[in-house]
């Protein structure tokens, strides 16, 4: 049957069935409260956790005897450690028998400014110089250069892998279909989850941090490079072929030059992803600013965390503006027909690198040009100002922040968490499967059943339910913001112009940075973790809802307005229903983004799976439990993603006329 009427008739029945399932759940909770909840104390281990500990210890013991480690992993680890150490020796750490790096602060500023000027413009060059100097002014020059060293190393290696694979994916449909699900998995898997397995193979330190950063940074390079190769005009390719160009010549002289701007956008996204992950990798002893922020968060030192977080934001802005300016310049030069090998260009290069050579020599030779002047260190004042601001907020806004926290915690989070954690595990499983079947599909229900049984086997059922409660509450808040601001953006170009840069900043800013003001506002609690997740996930949800609203046919909107429909009626009766698939996709992506912040929440009082993962990094006897917690987060992500995807597909069917096949 393929009629709209049938689907319309089915939807209310499904809605009532969903309400009946939830009512039965509440009734079952009231009858069986506290039974079969599979609770586990923070230091308690299941046999599986103990076995994982023993397995990890066995891997550690075989590190110097197993051929896989001896002839592969150890060499990879050595190469990565040496690569990061080499860049640190150049710009951040004492090296080659010297008390200072090869290139001191003046040389680094000169080199970075020259690159920004040559491949960007004068304004970006000034921003670059000011940004780098600010690291020293904040008293964080060495930490900033350590972060930059790790980021640059990971970016170079990511591009060395990602661009060739992206070109291949752009040329070969079969390889593109093969690599796409792998990239989806790399991008949707919570970044913290693979930190523990990486340390098992590469130990803590630069090597593990580099691999973790590459896992997060390679997908944008592959996807955007592939997109750039594929978007080259077919007519242009045919013109090249008619002149006798071979496939390799067409790639070198047509596809790559035409896709150069897009590839540089991919470089930009790779750099931003690498910087974000390089700070998070402080959990596995990555050098740099992330370690400073992490220590400050652990001791609730808001001033130090803010100071280091400010340096991370400045670095992100500088790297983003330089690569964005390079992309625009490449396109402008291509359209103007200018070549990089012109005489003027050669003079620019010679002049710029002549100045860099002189200033680099000074920074290599003289202490004043190598070690940032201590007299210019204003970091203590920034820390004091941040501490004073945090205390002022706590003293003057505590009533409002506490009220908000208490209302949401007592009316939404606590009841939902109690319902999940105090219900028998088998009841929650049955309810979850029924909900997946009603809102999604049979396949989604089967995935849900299998995933929740895996949580039982992992021995972390109750912690998983606590995490699930916080995740769903945060997702509700994300969708409230997504619908309200997304509709506003979708209906107003002016609002879009104002909000989009804010949303872009929220997406590119490392998670550790905005934890600082949130921690100052709400203290170390579950609610702090929820708000941090909302800040991280809301931008993507808002953008997707706004895009869905824009795609509603202008003809339909005009017809509704001419029929006398008011603004509220137009939004609720026309635009939102017709943008249903976009709203559902926003909920799906928002939920996944929230889940990826679980471990960050574990650092600021969220507990549950996030805390288990963090404890696994710091306590040897809890490594197995931490690994199991990471797997539990992945399982939750898979289950929620599959259910939301199925719900999105069902919404698409309803939005496109209810075409179903029976």
ROKOLTI-309439 format. One line per 2 residues: number of its first residue (from 1); for each residue x, y, z of C-alpha. Coordinates in Angstrom, 2 decimals. Layout:
% ROKOLTI-309439
NUM = X Y Z; ...
//
This chain:
% ROKOLTI-309439
1 = 0.00 0.00 0.00; 1.36 3.43 -0.86
3 = -1.09 6.08 0.25; -0.71 9.08 2.49
5 = -3.94 8.16 4.23; -2.60 4.84 5.43
7 = 0.52 6.42 6.93; -1.52 9.21 8.47
9 = -3.77 6.61 10.02; -0.84 4.67 11.37
11 = 1.00 7.56 12.99; -1.54 8.30 15.76
13 = -1.73 4.58 16.58; 2.05 4.47 16.87
15 = 1.99 7.55 19.08; -0.54 5.96 21.42
17 = 1.46 2.73 21.52; 4.56 4.72 22.46
19 = 2.67 6.40 25.31; 1.39 3.00 26.45
21 = 4.95 1.59 26.51; 6.17 4.52 28.61
23 = 3.22 4.15 30.99; 3.96 0.45 31.43
25 = 7.59 1.33 32.11; 6.63 3.71 34.91
27 = 4.27 1.07 36.33; 6.99 -1.59 36.14
29 = 9.45 0.76 37.85; 6.98 1.35 40.70
31 = 6.52 -2.41 41.19; 10.14 -3.61 40.74
33 = 12.08 -0.55 41.90; 15.63 -1.43 42.99
35 = 15.60 -5.04 41.72; 18.08 -6.40 39.15
37 = 19.74 -3.00 38.65; 23.25 -4.48 38.29
39 = 24.90 -1.76 40.38; 28.73 -1.70 40.65
41 = 30.85 0.40 43.00; 33.53 2.76 41.73
43 = 36.43 0.50 42.75; 34.61 -2.79 42.15
45 = 35.61 -4.99 39.23; 33.79 -7.75 37.41
47 = 35.59 -10.88 36.18; 35.61 -9.31 32.71
49 = 37.37 -6.20 34.02; 39.93 -8.36 35.77
51 = 40.48 -10.36 32.59; 40.95 -7.14 30.62
53 = 43.50 -5.98 33.21; 45.38 -9.25 32.87
55 = 45.23 -9.06 29.08; 46.60 -5.52 29.08
57 = 49.37 -6.55 31.49; 50.22 -9.49 29.18
59 = 50.47 -7.10 26.23; 52.76 -4.84 28.26
61 = 54.95 -7.81 29.20; 55.25 -8.93 25.56
63 = 56.20 -5.48 24.27; 59.86 -6.44 23.95
65 = 59.38 -10.02 22.77; 56.34 -10.13 20.47
67 = 57.35 -9.76 16.78; 54.34 -7.51 16.12
69 = 55.72 -5.02 18.64; 59.40 -5.60 17.86
71 = 59.17 -5.12 14.10; 56.18 -2.83 13.67
73 = 54.58 -1.06 16.64; 57.84 -0.14 18.36
75 = 59.24 1.32 15.13; 56.06 3.33 14.52
77 = 56.14 4.59 18.10; 59.82 5.51 17.79
79 = 59.21 7.36 14.51; 56.29 9.35 15.92
81 = 58.11 10.17 19.16; 61.16 11.33 17.20
83 = 59.03 13.38 14.79; 57.33 15.30 17.59
85 = 60.59 15.62 19.55; 62.35 16.99 16.44
87 = 59.76 19.73 15.95; 59.89 20.50 19.67
89 = 63.68 20.79 19.39; 63.20 23.37 16.66
91 = 60.71 25.65 18.41; 59.97 24.72 22.03
93 = 62.42 22.51 23.96; 66.15 22.79 24.79
95 = 68.01 20.69 22.24; 71.36 19.77 20.71
97 = 73.23 20.65 23.90; 71.70 24.13 24.03
99 = 69.60 25.52 26.91; 67.08 26.79 24.37
101 = 65.46 25.50 21.14; 67.03 26.08 17.73
103 = 64.55 28.79 16.82; 63.67 31.17 19.62
105 = 60.54 33.26 19.99; 61.69 36.01 17.59
107 = 62.53 33.51 14.86; 59.24 31.63 15.26
109 = 57.23 34.86 15.11; 59.15 36.00 12.05
111 = 58.72 32.68 10.21; 55.01 32.40 10.98
113 = 54.37 36.03 10.03; 56.23 35.59 6.73
115 = 54.18 32.50 5.86; 50.95 34.33 6.70
117 = 51.97 37.28 4.51; 53.21 35.23 1.56
119 = 50.23 32.88 1.40; 47.63 35.18 2.96
121 = 47.70 38.95 3.28; 49.06 41.76 5.43
123 = 46.13 41.78 7.84; 46.49 38.06 8.55
125 = 50.25 38.50 8.97; 49.68 41.15 11.67
127 = 47.15 38.90 13.38; 49.65 36.03 13.30
129 = 52.42 38.11 14.83; 50.11 39.46 17.54
131 = 48.74 35.99 18.28; 52.15 34.39 18.69
133 = 53.46 37.23 20.83; 50.39 36.87 23.05
135 = 51.54 33.35 23.99; 54.61 34.85 25.61
137 = 52.61 37.68 27.15; 50.35 35.07 28.78
139 = 53.45 33.33 30.15; 52.81 30.21 28.09
141 = 55.31 30.40 25.25; 56.87 26.96 25.73
143 = 53.53 25.23 26.38; 52.05 26.89 23.28
145 = 54.98 25.81 21.13; 54.67 22.24 22.46
147 = 51.01 22.22 21.39; 51.95 23.73 18.03
149 = 54.69 21.10 17.56; 52.29 18.22 18.22
151 = 49.60 19.79 16.03; 51.93 20.46 13.09
153 = 53.40 16.96 13.25; 49.97 15.36 13.29
155 = 48.74 17.66 10.49; 51.69 16.89 8.20
157 = 51.25 13.14 8.72; 47.45 13.40 8.38
159 = 47.75 15.28 5.09; 50.42 12.86 3.85
161 = 47.84 10.09 4.34; 44.60 11.99 3.77
163 = 45.26 13.90 0.54; 46.39 10.87 -1.53
165 = 43.46 8.82 -0.19; 41.14 11.75 -0.90
167 = 42.40 11.96 -4.47; 41.87 8.21 -4.85
169 = 38.35 8.47 -3.43; 37.63 11.35 -5.80
171 = 38.73 9.32 -8.81; 37.38 5.88 -7.85
173 = 33.72 5.37 -6.92; 34.34 1.89 -5.54
175 = 37.07 3.08 -3.17; 34.89 6.05 -2.16
177 = 32.05 3.69 -1.18; 34.54 1.53 0.73
179 = 36.17 4.35 2.68; 33.01 6.36 3.50
181 = 31.72 4.07 6.31; 35.22 3.95 7.80
183 = 35.35 7.75 7.87; 31.84 7.86 9.36
185 = 33.00 5.55 12.16; 36.16 7.60 12.80
187 = 34.15 10.82 13.03; 31.21 9.56 15.10
189 = 33.22 7.49 17.59; 33.82 9.53 20.78
191 = 37.42 10.70 20.65; 38.25 9.64 24.19
193 = 37.28 6.04 23.57; 40.32 5.14 21.51
195 = 42.81 6.83 23.84; 43.07 3.80 26.17
197 = 43.69 1.21 23.40; 46.29 3.50 21.84
199 = 48.23 3.77 25.09; 48.18 -0.02 25.27
201 = 50.13 -0.18 22.02; 52.04 3.11 21.89
203 = 52.33 3.92 25.64; 51.45 7.36 26.97
205 = 53.22 10.30 25.42; 53.67 11.98 22.03
207 = 53.27 8.83 19.91; 49.83 7.92 21.28
209 = 48.77 11.57 21.19; 49.85 11.87 17.54
211 = 47.98 8.73 16.48; 44.85 9.85 18.38
213 = 45.05 13.27 16.73; 45.50 11.70 13.28
215 = 42.44 9.46 13.74; 40.40 12.59 14.38
217 = 42.08 14.80 11.75; 42.42 12.49 8.72
219 = 38.68 12.17 7.81; 38.22 15.88 6.91
221 = 41.32 15.74 4.69; 40.01 12.70 2.80
223 = 36.41 13.89 2.48; 37.14 17.45 1.38
225 = 39.93 16.46 -1.02; 37.62 13.88 -2.60
227 = 34.90 16.52 -2.90; 37.33 18.92 -4.57
229 = 38.43 16.32 -7.12; 34.84 15.34 -7.90
231 = 33.56 18.89 -8.37; 35.93 19.68 -11.26
233 = 33.80 20.50 -14.30; 33.21 17.60 -16.68
235 = 33.56 19.99 -19.63; 37.04 21.00 -18.43
237 = 38.08 17.35 -18.19; 36.73 16.64 -21.66
239 = 38.67 19.61 -23.05; 41.87 18.22 -21.56
241 = 41.15 14.75 -22.90; 40.52 16.17 -26.39
243 = 44.03 17.66 -26.30; 45.46 14.20 -25.63
245 = 46.00 14.47 -21.87; 46.47 11.12 -20.14
247 = 44.82 10.29 -16.81; 47.95 11.27 -14.85
249 = 48.38 14.49 -16.84; 44.71 15.33 -16.32
251 = 45.15 14.83 -12.57; 48.32 16.93 -12.36
253 = 47.36 19.76 -14.70; 43.57 19.94 -14.45
255 = 42.00 18.22 -11.43; 44.51 19.17 -8.73
257 = 44.92 22.84 -9.81; 41.15 23.26 -10.10
259 = 40.61 21.58 -6.71; 43.44 23.42 -4.96
261 = 41.18 25.88 -3.12; 38.95 23.07 -1.84
263 = 41.99 21.04 -0.76; 43.25 24.02 1.25
265 = 39.84 24.16 2.95; 40.47 20.52 3.84
267 = 43.86 21.51 5.24; 42.10 24.14 7.34
269 = 39.63 21.62 8.75; 42.41 19.11 9.39
271 = 44.39 21.71 11.33; 41.37 22.68 13.44
273 = 40.54 19.05 14.18; 44.16 18.31 15.08
275 = 44.39 21.30 17.42; 41.17 20.29 19.16
277 = 42.37 16.73 19.68; 45.93 17.74 20.59
279 = 44.60 19.52 23.68; 42.29 16.65 24.64
281 = 45.19 14.20 24.27; 46.64 15.70 27.44
283 = 44.83 12.79 29.10; 47.53 10.53 27.65
285 = 50.39 12.87 28.52; 50.44 14.91 25.31
287 = 52.69 17.95 25.80; 51.43 21.50 25.71
289 = 48.52 23.67 26.74; 46.07 20.79 27.15
291 = 48.10 19.45 30.05; 47.99 22.87 31.74
293 = 44.20 23.09 31.32; 43.72 19.50 32.52
295 = 45.73 20.05 35.70; 43.86 23.28 36.36
297 = 40.49 21.58 35.92; 41.49 18.78 38.28
299 = 42.39 21.34 40.97; 39.48 23.69 40.09
301 = 42.00 26.46 39.31; 39.78 28.62 37.11
303 = 42.40 31.34 36.56; 45.09 29.01 35.23
305 = 42.57 27.11 33.11; 41.24 30.35 31.63
307 = 44.73 31.64 30.86; 45.73 28.45 29.02
309 = 42.30 28.19 27.38; 42.70 31.73 26.05
311 = 46.02 30.71 24.46; 44.31 27.72 22.79
313 = 41.57 29.96 21.38; 44.16 32.43 20.04
315 = 46.09 29.59 18.38; 42.87 28.25 16.82
317 = 41.95 31.70 15.47; 45.44 32.29 14.02
319 = 45.64 28.89 12.30; 42.09 29.23 10.98
321 = 42.62 32.73 9.57; 45.95 31.87 7.92
323 = 44.63 28.80 6.11; 41.36 30.55 5.19
325 = 43.30 33.49 3.75; 45.52 31.07 1.81
327 = 42.44 29.44 0.31; 41.02 32.78 -0.79
329 = 44.35 33.89 -2.25; 44.75 30.67 -4.24
331 = 41.32 31.19 -5.79; 41.95 34.89 -6.48
333 = 45.29 34.11 -8.16; 43.71 31.34 -10.23
335 = 40.92 33.59 -11.48; 43.37 36.41 -12.24
337 = 45.61 34.00 -14.14; 48.65 34.83 -12.02
339 = 51.41 32.30 -11.62; 53.44 31.69 -8.48
341 = 56.68 31.67 -10.48; 56.54 35.33 -11.56
343 = 59.47 37.62 -10.90; 57.50 39.63 -8.35
345 = 56.64 36.50 -6.46; 60.27 35.41 -6.39
347 = 61.24 38.80 -4.99; 58.56 38.54 -2.30
349 = 59.83 35.11 -1.30; 63.46 36.24 -1.27
351 = 62.70 39.33 0.79; 60.48 37.56 3.30
353 = 62.83 34.68 3.93; 65.80 37.04 4.02
355 = 64.19 38.82 6.96; 63.33 35.45 8.52
357 = 66.94 34.31 8.15; 68.25 37.42 9.92
359 = 65.75 37.27 12.79; 66.16 33.50 13.00
361 = 69.93 33.94 13.36; 69.38 36.48 16.14
363 = 67.02 34.11 17.96; 69.56 31.29 17.59
365 = 72.46 33.41 18.86; 71.13 35.79 21.51
367 = 69.19 34.91 24.65; 66.99 38.02 24.46
369 = 65.71 36.90 21.05; 65.37 33.25 22.05
371 = 63.79 33.28 25.50; 60.62 35.37 25.69
373 = 61.27 38.37 28.00; 59.96 37.63 31.49
375 = 59.17 41.32 31.94; 56.43 40.99 29.30
377 = 54.74 38.09 31.11; 51.28 39.29 32.11
379 = 49.84 35.83 32.68; 49.57 36.30 36.44
381 = 47.31 39.32 35.94; 45.09 37.38 33.51
383 = 44.83 34.52 36.02; 43.99 36.91 38.85
385 = 41.37 38.67 36.73; 39.81 35.34 35.76
387 = 39.74 34.19 39.38; 38.20 37.50 40.44
389 = 35.60 37.26 37.67; 34.77 33.68 38.67
391 = 34.35 34.69 42.32; 32.18 37.65 41.30
393 = 29.96 35.41 39.21; 29.67 32.88 42.02
395 = 28.85 35.60 44.56; 26.43 37.61 42.44
397 = 24.89 35.13 40.04; 24.87 32.06 42.24
399 = 21.19 32.48 43.00; 20.29 32.42 39.31
401 = 22.71 29.68 38.26; 21.72 27.53 41.22
403 = 18.05 28.07 40.43; 18.58 27.00 36.83
405 = 20.66 24.02 37.89; 18.18 22.95 40.55
407 = 15.13 23.29 38.32; 16.60 21.22 35.49
409 = 18.23 18.72 37.83; 15.18 18.14 40.02
411 = 12.48 18.29 37.36; 14.23 16.52 34.49
413 = 17.56 14.86 35.25; 16.93 13.23 38.64
415 = 13.53 11.68 37.79; 14.77 10.34 34.47
417 = 18.00 9.02 35.96; 16.07 7.34 38.78
419 = 13.70 5.75 36.28; 16.63 4.32 34.31
421 = 18.86 3.25 37.18; 16.20 1.92 39.58
423 = 14.32 -0.10 36.96; 15.34 -3.75 36.42
425 = 17.73 -4.05 33.51; 15.41 -6.39 31.65
427 = 12.56 -3.89 31.89; 14.70 -1.07 30.48
429 = 15.86 -3.38 27.69; 12.27 -4.31 26.80
431 = 11.15 -0.67 26.81; 14.14 0.43 24.70
433 = 13.49 -2.28 22.11; 9.81 -1.34 21.92
435 = 10.62 2.36 21.52; 13.20 1.59 18.80
437 = 10.61 -0.50 16.97; 7.92 2.18 17.20
439 = 10.01 5.22 16.24; 12.49 3.40 13.99
441 = 12.51 -0.04 12.44; 12.93 -3.75 13.14
443 = 16.64 -3.49 12.42; 17.00 -0.61 14.89
445 = 15.16 -2.68 17.52; 17.52 -5.63 16.97
447 = 20.58 -3.38 17.24; 19.14 -1.91 20.44
449 = 18.60 -5.34 21.98; 22.10 -6.51 21.06
451 = 23.73 -3.28 22.26; 22.02 -3.26 25.65
453 = 22.91 -6.93 26.19; 26.54 -5.99 25.51
455 = 26.26 -3.34 28.26; 25.11 -6.06 30.64
457 = 28.05 -8.27 29.65; 30.49 -5.37 30.12
459 = 29.34 -5.13 33.75; 28.60 -1.40 33.52
461 = 24.84 -1.34 33.19; 24.07 1.18 35.93
463 = 26.89 3.56 34.93; 25.64 3.31 31.34
465 = 22.12 4.25 32.45; 23.43 7.28 34.39
467 = 25.33 8.37 31.29; 22.30 7.73 29.10
469 = 20.11 9.88 31.34; 22.53 12.82 31.18
471 = 22.96 12.34 27.42; 19.23 12.39 26.71
473 = 18.61 15.40 28.98; 21.43 17.29 27.27
475 = 19.99 16.33 23.88; 16.58 17.71 24.89
477 = 18.23 21.03 25.79; 20.18 20.96 22.52
479 = 16.98 20.48 20.54; 15.19 23.27 22.39
481 = 18.01 25.61 21.37; 18.21 24.01 17.93
483 = 14.54 24.53 17.12; 14.24 28.04 18.59
485 = 17.46 29.49 17.16; 17.39 27.33 14.01
487 = 13.92 28.55 13.04; 14.99 32.12 13.79
489 = 18.11 31.73 11.61; 16.22 29.98 8.83
491 = 13.66 32.77 8.62; 16.05 35.74 8.90
493 = 19.23 36.39 6.90; 20.24 39.06 9.39
495 = 20.03 36.65 12.32; 21.97 34.10 10.28
497 = 24.73 36.63 9.67; 25.01 37.40 13.38
499 = 24.72 33.86 14.76; 26.76 31.88 12.23
501 = 30.22 33.17 13.35; 29.27 32.39 16.97
503 = 28.21 28.87 16.00; 31.40 28.39 13.96
505 = 33.47 29.41 16.97; 31.55 26.99 19.17
507 = 32.31 24.15 16.76; 36.01 24.87 16.34
509 = 36.84 25.81 19.93; 38.47 22.93 21.86
511 = 36.14 21.47 24.47; 38.53 22.14 27.35
513 = 38.32 25.87 26.75; 34.64 26.50 27.41
515 = 34.67 24.13 30.39; 36.43 26.88 32.29
517 = 33.67 29.53 32.43; 31.01 26.82 32.82
519 = 32.92 25.36 35.74; 33.11 28.82 37.26
521 = 29.34 29.28 36.89; 28.06 25.90 38.08
523 = 30.93 24.19 39.92; 31.95 20.52 39.45
525 = 28.58 18.76 39.03; 26.65 16.62 36.55
527 = 24.91 19.77 35.40; 28.26 21.32 34.44
529 = 28.93 18.35 32.18; 25.47 18.65 30.63
531 = 25.91 22.37 29.88; 29.36 21.71 28.36
533 = 27.81 19.05 26.11; 25.03 21.45 25.10
535 = 27.56 24.14 24.14; 29.43 21.58 22.03
537 = 26.39 20.03 20.32; 23.99 22.97 19.90
539 = 25.77 24.65 16.94; 25.37 21.67 14.61
541 = 21.71 21.19 15.63; 20.92 24.87 15.10
543 = 22.54 24.86 11.64; 20.70 21.73 10.53
545 = 17.32 23.05 11.67; 17.99 26.39 9.95
547 = 18.93 24.56 6.74; 15.72 22.52 6.95
549 = 13.63 25.68 7.36; 15.33 27.31 4.35
551 = 14.57 24.31 2.16; 10.83 24.67 2.66
553 = 9.39 25.73 -0.69; 8.92 29.53 -0.89
555 = 5.77 28.89 -2.92; 4.27 26.89 -0.06
557 = 5.17 29.63 2.43; 3.69 32.34 0.21
559 = 0.51 30.33 -0.25; 0.14 29.93 3.52
561 = 0.71 33.65 4.10; -1.82 34.60 1.40
563 = -4.34 32.32 3.14; -4.02 34.51 6.26
565 = -1.72 32.26 8.28; -0.04 34.04 11.20
567 = 3.68 33.79 12.03; 3.25 31.18 14.75
569 = 0.88 29.13 12.64; 3.24 29.37 9.66
571 = 6.12 28.03 11.77; 4.23 25.31 13.63
573 = 1.82 24.16 10.89; 3.90 24.61 7.73
575 = 7.65 25.16 8.11; 8.49 22.78 10.97
577 = 6.38 19.88 9.65; 7.91 20.26 6.19
579 = 11.41 20.49 7.72; 10.78 17.38 9.83
581 = 13.62 15.37 8.30; 16.09 18.21 8.98
583 = 14.90 18.50 12.57; 15.22 14.74 13.07
585 = 18.72 14.79 11.60; 19.58 17.65 13.97
587 = 18.42 15.53 16.90; 20.50 12.60 15.67
589 = 23.67 14.63 15.24; 23.09 16.55 18.46
591 = 22.77 13.31 20.39; 26.02 11.91 18.94
593 = 27.87 15.14 19.68; 26.58 15.11 23.26
595 = 27.72 11.52 23.72; 31.20 12.42 22.48
597 = 31.50 14.77 25.49; 30.89 12.04 28.08
599 = 34.53 11.69 29.10; 34.98 15.46 29.28
601 = 32.02 15.45 31.64; 33.82 12.86 33.74
603 = 36.50 15.48 34.42; 34.02 17.98 35.89
605 = 31.81 15.88 38.10; 29.59 13.84 35.77
607 = 30.75 10.45 37.06; 29.48 7.22 35.45
609 = 31.17 6.06 32.22; 33.14 9.27 31.76
611 = 34.69 8.95 35.20; 35.41 5.26 34.59
613 = 37.39 6.11 31.46; 39.35 8.88 33.21
615 = 40.05 6.65 36.22; 41.31 3.96 33.84
617 = 44.01 6.37 32.64; 45.20 7.28 36.13
619 = 44.81 4.03 38.12; 46.51 0.87 36.91
621 = 44.05 -1.49 38.61; 41.13 0.21 36.85
623 = 42.54 0.02 33.32; 40.32 -2.89 32.38
625 = 37.24 -1.16 33.73; 38.18 2.02 31.88
627 = 38.54 0.09 28.64; 35.15 -1.56 29.21
629 = 33.66 1.90 29.87; 35.08 3.15 26.57
631 = 33.48 0.21 24.78; 30.20 0.93 26.59
633 = 30.26 4.51 25.27; 30.79 3.20 21.73
635 = 27.90 0.74 22.17; 25.60 3.51 23.42
637 = 26.63 5.66 20.48; 25.90 2.88 17.98
639 = 22.50 2.12 19.50; 21.42 5.76 19.67
641 = 22.76 6.50 16.21; 20.94 3.56 14.61
643 = 17.66 4.42 16.32; 17.92 8.07 15.29
645 = 18.87 7.15 11.72; 15.83 4.87 11.50
647 = 13.65 7.65 12.93; 15.11 10.06 10.35
649 = 14.30 7.67 7.51; 10.75 7.24 8.83
651 = 10.39 11.04 9.03; 11.66 11.36 5.45
653 = 9.05 8.87 4.28; 6.32 10.82 6.08
655 = 7.63 14.15 4.73; 7.70 12.88 1.14
657 = 4.16 11.69 0.89; 4.19 8.60 3.11
659 = 5.42 6.23 0.42; 5.96 2.86 2.05
661 = 6.01 -0.62 0.63; 4.15 -3.49 2.03
//
